[in-house]
């Protein structure tokens, strides 16, 4: 949102309030590299791996039924 100037909009502020608690978990142990913050990339990867794991678990349970 900072690249397009959307943080000042109402939507940007609401989105920030929703995602910042999740991103703060990763920012606590992933320091920014100068002006580049890699924590959103890691957070998206963790979220993706979690959804893949839950999907696999869901498919495994369905195959038992």
N, C-alpha and C positions, 0 to 999 in steps of 0.2 A: 504494500500500500504506500510505502514511503517513496517508491520510484515514480508513482503517478500522482502524488499529492493527495491521496485519499484518506490519510489519517485525520484530517480536519473535518471530514464530512461526518454526518450522523451515522451512516452505515459503517464507516471506518472506526468510529469510536465504539460502536456496539460490537463489531467484530473483534476489536482489540480487547474488550472486556471478557469476551468468550475465550479467546485463544491464549492470552497472556499467562493465566495460571498454568496451563499445560507447558508452554514454552519456558517458563521460569524453572521448571524441574530440570531441563536440559541446560539452561544457561548457568545453573549453579556449578556444573562440572565441565562445561565446554566453554572456554574463554573465547571471546571474539578475536579474530586475527586482523588487527587494525580496524578497518571500516567494514570488514566482512564478518557477518554473524552466521556461523554454520549450524547453530542449534535448530533452526526451522527445518533444515534438510534432515538432520538426525531424527527430529521429532516426527516428521512425515514417514521416514523409513521404519521407525518403531511402530507407528500406527499401522502401517501397511503390513508389517510382519505379524502384528497382533491379529489383524483381520484375516490374514491367510491362515494363521493357526486356529482361530475360531471357526473358520470355514471348513478346514480339514476335520476338526473335532465334530462339527455339525454333520458332515458327510459320513463320518465313521459311526456316529450314533444312528443316523438314518439307515445305514446298511445293516445294523443289528436288528432293526425293527422289521 
